[in-house]
Amino acid sequence: QVQLLESGGGLVQPGGSLRLSCSVSGSIDRNFLLGWYRQAPGKDRELVARIEGGGRTHYKDSVKGRFTVSRDKAKNTVDLQMNSLKPDDTAVYYCVAVRMWDQTFYWGQGTQVTVSS
């Protein structure tokens, strides 16, 4: 069983930075994709960034150049560094692990990020 635990959310002013971290436990190998989704009030959950086992990354267009996803295989963690934050980035952020061969999703409990002055 795969379990994910996020940390690092909070309140930040526009233009500020936050780093989210997700600790992954269970049988994770390079056949798992790790990443981050977010869900704002009244909106659907959306992919923010993902990183494949081989290190290739993908970002939502609106966060390109501002967010960076990274994976530490030794520590079994996946982080999201968020810079130049905007009010539109306000959402609950969820860590996700996807088993590629059968598209099984494992979710963290979510962490709130609020960007406001």
Secondary structure, DSSP 8 states (H G I E B T S, - for coil): --EEEEE--EEE-TT--EEEEEEEESS--TTEEEEEEEE-TTS--EEEEEE-TTS-EEE-GGGTTTEEEEEETTTTEEEEEE-S--GGG-EEEEEEEEETTTTEEEE---EEEEE--
